[in-house]
Amino acid sequence: MANRLAQEKSPYLLQHAHNPVDWYPWGDEAF
C-alpha cells in the first residue's frame, strides 16, 4: 500500500512510500 509520498520526486521520500505509515510530505495538508 503506497502512501502520499509515492507522488514525491525526492529519492529520500520515495524510500518511505510503501511504509505502513500514512506519511505526509511537508506542506499545508500535513497540518
N, CA, C and O atoms as a Tripos MOL2 file, in Angstrom:
@<TRIPOS>MOLECULE
protein
  124   123    31     0     0
PROTEIN
NO_CHARGES

@<TRIPOS>ATOM
      1 N           0.8490   -1.1740    0.0000 N.3       1 MET1
      2 CA          0.0000    0.0000    0.0000 C.3       1 MET1
      3 C           0.8980    1.2410    0.0000 C.2       1 MET1
      4 O           1.7230    1.4080    0.8980 O.2       1 MET1
      5 N           0.7450    2.0820   -0.9700 N.am      2 ALA2
      6 CA          1.5230    3.3170   -1.0470 C.3       2 ALA2
      7 C           0.8350    4.4140   -0.2380 C.2       2 ALA2
      8 O          -0.3840    4.4070   -0.0650 O.2       2 ALA2
      9 N           1.6310    5.3470    0.2480 N.am      3 ASN3
     10 CA          1.0830    6.4920    0.9650 C.3       3 ASN3
     11 C           1.3020    7.7460    0.1290 C.2       3 ASN3
     12 O           1.6610    7.6530   -1.0440 O.2       3 ASN3
     13 N           1.0940    8.8960    0.7100 N.am      4 ARG4
     14 CA          1.1820   10.1640   -0.0360 C.3       4 ARG4
     15 C           2.5730   10.4490   -0.5780 C.2       4 ARG4
     16 O           2.7190   11.2600   -1.4920 O.2       4 ARG4
     17 N           3.5940    9.8040   -0.0390 N.am      5 LEU5
     18 CA          4.9550   10.0450   -0.5050 C.3       5 LEU5
     19 C           5.2200    9.4210   -1.8700 C.2       5 LEU5
     20 O           6.2260    9.7420   -2.5030 O.2       5 LEU5
     21 N           4.3550    8.5500   -2.3300 N.am      6 ALA6
     22 CA          4.5470    7.8950   -3.6260 C.3       6 ALA6
     23 C           4.5320    8.8880   -4.7800 C.2       6 ALA6
     24 O           5.0220    8.5760   -5.8650 O.2       6 ALA6
     25 N           3.9800   10.0750   -4.5640 N.am      7 GLN7
     26 CA          3.9040   11.0980   -5.6160 C.3       7 GLN7
     27 C           5.0760   12.0770   -5.5750 C.2       7 GLN7
     28 O           5.1700   12.9660   -6.4210 O.2       7 GLN7
     29 N           5.9700   11.9200   -4.5960 N.am      8 GLU8
     30 CA          7.0810   12.8610   -4.4370 C.3       8 GLU8
     31 C           8.2140   12.5530   -5.4100 C.2       8 GLU8
     32 O           8.2840   11.4570   -5.9660 O.2       8 GLU8
     33 N           9.0950   13.5210   -5.6110 N.am      9 LYS9
     34 CA         10.2310   13.3590   -6.5130 C.3       9 LYS9
     35 C          11.5310   13.0640   -5.7590 C.2       9 LYS9
     36 O          12.4900   12.5620   -6.3470 O.2       9 LYS9
     37 N          11.5630   13.3700   -4.4770 N.am     10 SER10
     38 CA         12.7640   13.1820   -3.6760 C.3      10 SER10
     39 C          13.0620   11.6930   -3.4810 C.2      10 SER10
     40 O          12.1910   10.9430   -3.0410 O.2      10 SER10
     41 N          14.2870   11.2580   -3.8060 N.am     11 PRO11
     42 CA         14.6390    9.8490   -3.5740 C.3      11 PRO11
     43 C          14.4910    9.4520   -2.1050 C.2      11 PRO11
     44 O          14.1090    8.3210   -1.8030 O.2      11 PRO11
     45 N          14.7890   10.3690   -1.1980 N.am     12 TYR12
     46 CA         14.6500   10.0660    0.2260 C.3      12 TYR12
     47 C          13.1970    9.7930    0.5890 C.2      12 TYR12
     48 O          12.9010    8.8120    1.2730 O.2      12 TYR12
     49 N          12.2890   10.6530    0.1370 N.am     13 LEU13
     50 CA         10.8750   10.4530    0.4570 C.3      13 LEU13
     51 C          10.3280    9.2040   -0.2220 C.2      13 LEU13
     52 O           9.5010    8.4980    0.3560 O.2      13 LEU13
     53 N          10.7760    8.9250   -1.4330 N.am     14 LEU14
     54 CA         10.2980    7.7380   -2.1480 C.3      14 LEU14
     55 C          10.6990    6.4430   -1.4460 C.2      14 LEU14
     56 O          10.0190    5.4270   -1.5920 O.2      14 LEU14
     57 N          11.7940    6.4660   -0.6840 N.am     15 GLN15
     58 CA         12.1910    5.2790    0.0830 C.3      15 GLN15
     59 C          11.1060    4.8600    1.0630 C.2      15 GLN15
     60 O          11.0020    3.6850    1.4150 O.2      15 GLN15
     61 N          10.3020    5.8170    1.5000 N.am     16 HIS16
     62 CA          9.3000    5.5690    2.5300 C.3      16 HIS16
     63 C           7.8780    5.5210    1.9720 C.2      16 HIS16
     64 O           6.9100    5.5390    2.7330 O.2      16 HIS16
     65 N           7.7540    5.4590    0.6680 N.am     17 ALA17
     66 CA          6.4400    5.4970    0.0240 C.3      17 ALA17
     67 C           5.5970    4.2600    0.3330 C.2      17 ALA17
     68 O           4.3710    4.3100    0.2390 O.2      17 ALA17
     69 N           6.2380    3.1580    0.6990 N.am     18 HIS18
     70 CA          5.4790    1.9300    0.9680 C.3      18 HIS18
     71 C           5.5670    1.5050    2.4330 C.2      18 HIS18
     72 O           5.2950    0.3520    2.7680 O.2      18 HIS18
     73 N           5.9440    2.4340    3.2930 N.am     19 ASN19
     74 CA          5.9320    2.1600    4.7320 C.3      19 ASN19
     75 C           4.4860    2.0150    5.2090 C.2      19 ASN19
     76 O           3.5790    2.5840    4.6020 O.2      19 ASN19
     77 N           4.2630    1.2660    6.2820 N.am     20 PRO20
     78 CA          2.8960    1.1080    6.8030 C.3      20 PRO20
     79 C           2.4540    2.3050    7.6550 C.2      20 PRO20
     80 O           1.7350    2.1420    8.6400 O.2      20 PRO20
     81 N           2.8870    3.4930    7.2710 N.am     21 VAL21
     82 CA          2.5390    4.7350    7.9670 C.3      21 VAL21
     83 C           1.9800    5.6910    6.9270 C.2      21 VAL21
     84 O           2.4890    5.7560    5.8080 O.2      21 VAL21
     85 N           0.9580    6.4200    7.2780 N.am     22 ASP22
     86 CA          0.3470    7.3630    6.3350 C.3      22 ASP22
     87 C           1.1110    8.6870    6.3700 C.2      22 ASP22
     88 O           0.6090    9.6950    6.8670 O.2      22 ASP22
     89 N           2.3380    8.6660    5.8320 N.am     23 TRP23
     90 CA          3.1920    9.8510    5.8340 C.3      23 TRP23
     91 C           2.6280   10.9360    4.9390 C.2      23 TRP23
     92 O           1.9680   10.6590    3.9380 O.2      23 TRP23
     93 N           2.8990   12.1730    5.3160 N.am     24 TYR24
     94 CA          2.5590   13.3500    4.5060 C.3      24 TYR24
     95 C           3.8550   14.0690    4.1710 C.2      24 TYR24
     96 O           4.7320   14.1650    5.0300 O.2      24 TYR24
     97 N           4.0070   14.5780    2.9570 N.am     25 PRO25
     98 CA          5.1440   15.4570    2.6870 C.3      25 PRO25
     99 C           4.9220   16.7860    3.4100 C.2      25 PRO25
    100 O           3.7950   17.0980    3.7960 O.2      25 PRO25
    101 N           5.9780   17.5620    3.5940 N.am     26 TRP26
    102 CA          5.8670   18.8540    4.2610 C.3      26 TRP26
    103 C           4.9710   19.7770    3.4530 C.2      26 TRP26
    104 O           5.1420   19.9030    2.2400 O.2      26 TRP26
    105 N           4.0300   20.4150    4.1050 N.am     27 GLY27
    106 CA          3.1340   21.3490    3.4350 C.3      27 GLY27
    107 C           1.8770   21.5770    4.2490 C.2      27 GLY27
    108 O           1.7210   21.0140    5.3330 O.2      27 GLY27
    109 N           0.9800   22.4020    3.7300 N.am     28 ASP28
    110 CA         -0.2520   22.7510    4.4460 C.3      28 ASP28
    111 C          -1.1180   21.5340    4.7550 C.2      28 ASP28
    112 O          -1.7350   21.4710    5.8180 O.2      28 ASP28
    113 N          -1.1690   20.5750    3.8470 N.am     29 GLU29
    114 CA         -2.0170   19.3940    4.0510 C.3      29 GLU29
    115 C          -1.5710   18.5860    5.2750 C.2      29 GLU29
    116 O          -2.3900   17.9230    5.9120 O.2      29 GLU29
    117 N          -0.2940   18.6400    5.5990 N.am     30 ALA30
    118 CA          0.2230   17.8970    6.7510 C.3      30 ALA30
    119 C          -0.3260   18.4350    8.0720 C.2      30 ALA30
    120 O          -0.3360   17.7300    9.0820 O.2      30 ALA30
    121 N          -0.7780   19.6790    8.0550 N.am     31 PHE31
    122 CA         -1.2840   20.2870    9.2800 C.3      31 PHE31
    123 C          -2.7790   20.3320    9.2620 C.2      31 PHE31
    124 O          -3.3930   20.8120   10.2150 O.2      31 PHE31
@<TRIPOS>BOND
     1     1     2 1
     2     2     3 1
     3     3     4 2
     4     3     5 am
     5     5     6 1
     6     6     7 1
     7     7     8 2
     8     7     9 am
     9     9    10 1
    10    10    11 1
    11    11    12 2
    12    11    13 am
    13    13    14 1
    14    14    15 1
    15    15    16 2
    16    15    17 am
    17    17    18 1
    18    18    19 1
    19    19    20 2
    20    19    21 am
    21    21    22 1
    22    22    23 1
    23    23    24 2
    24    23    25 am
    25    25    26 1
    26    26    27 1
    27    27    28 2
    28    27    29 am
    29    29    30 1
    30    30    31 1
    31    31    32 2
    32    31    33 am
    33    33    34 1
    34    34    35 1
    35    35    36 2
    36    35    37 am
    37    37    38 1
    38    38    39 1
    39    39    40 2
    40    39    41 am
    41    41    42 1
    42    42    43 1
    43    43    44 2
    44    43    45 am
    45    45    46 1
    46    46    47 1
    47    47    48 2
    48    47    49 am
    49    49    50 1
    50    50    51 1
    51    51    52 2
    52    51    53 am
    53    53    54 1
    54    54    55 1
    55    55    56 2
    56    55    57 am
    57    57    58 1
    58    58    59 1
    59    59    60 2
    60    59    61 am
    61    61    62 1
    62    62    63 1
    63    63    64 2
    64    63    65 am
    65    65    66 1
    66    66    67 1
    67    67    68 2
    68    67    69 am
    69    69    70 1
    70    70    71 1
    71    71    72 2
    72    71    73 am
    73    73    74 1
    74    74    75 1
    75    75    76 2
    76    75    77 am
    77    77    78 1
    78    78    79 1
    79    79    80 2
    80    79    81 am
    81    81    82 1
    82    82    83 1
    83    83    84 2
    84    83    85 am
    85    85    86 1
    86    86    87 1
    87    87    88 2
    88    87    89 am
    89    89    90 1
    90    90    91 1
    91    91    92 2
    92    91    93 am
    93    93    94 1
    94    94    95 1
    95    95    96 2
    96    95    97 am
    97    97    98 1
    98    98    99 1
    99    99   100 2
   100    99   101 am
   101   101   102 1
   102   102   103 1
   103   103   104 2
   104   103   105 am
   105   105   106 1
   106   106   107 1
   107   107   108 2
   108   107   109 am
   109   109   110 1
   110   110   111 1
   111   111   112 2
   112   111   113 am
   113   113   114 1
   114   114   115 1
   115   115   116 2
   116   115   117 am
   117   117   118 1
   118   118   119 1
   119   119   120 2
   120   119   121 am
   121   121   122 1
   122   122   123 1
   123   123   124 2
@<TRIPOS>SUBSTRUCTURE
     1 MET1         2 RESIDUE 1 A MET
     2 ALA2         6 RESIDUE 1 A ALA
     3 ASN3        10 RESIDUE 1 A ASN
     4 ARG4        14 RESIDUE 1 A ARG
     5 LEU5        18 RESIDUE 1 A LEU
     6 ALA6        22 RESIDUE 1 A ALA
     7 GLN7        26 RESIDUE 1 A GLN
     8 GLU8        30 RESIDUE 1 A GLU
     9 LYS9        34 RESIDUE 1 A LYS
    10 SER10       38 RESIDUE 1 A SER
    11 PRO11       42 RESIDUE 1 A PRO
    12 TYR12       46 RESIDUE 1 A TYR
    13 LEU13       50 RESIDUE 1 A LEU
    14 LEU14       54 RESIDUE 1 A LEU
    15 GLN15       58 RESIDUE 1 A GLN
    16 HIS16       62 RESIDUE 1 A HIS
    17 ALA17       66 RESIDUE 1 A ALA
    18 HIS18       70 RESIDUE 1 A HIS
    19 ASN19       74 RESIDUE 1 A ASN
    20 PRO20       78 RESIDUE 1 A PRO
    21 VAL21       82 RESIDUE 1 A VAL
    22 ASP22       86 RESIDUE 1 A ASP
    23 TRP23       90 RESIDUE 1 A TRP
    24 TYR24       94 RESIDUE 1 A TYR
    25 PRO25       98 RESIDUE 1 A PRO
    26 TRP26      102 RESIDUE 1 A TRP
    27 GLY27      106 RESIDUE 1 A GLY
    28 ASP28      110 RESIDUE 1 A ASP
    29 GLU29      114 RESIDUE 1 A GLU
    30 ALA30      118 RESIDUE 1 A ALA
    31 PHE31      122 RESIDUE 1 A PHE
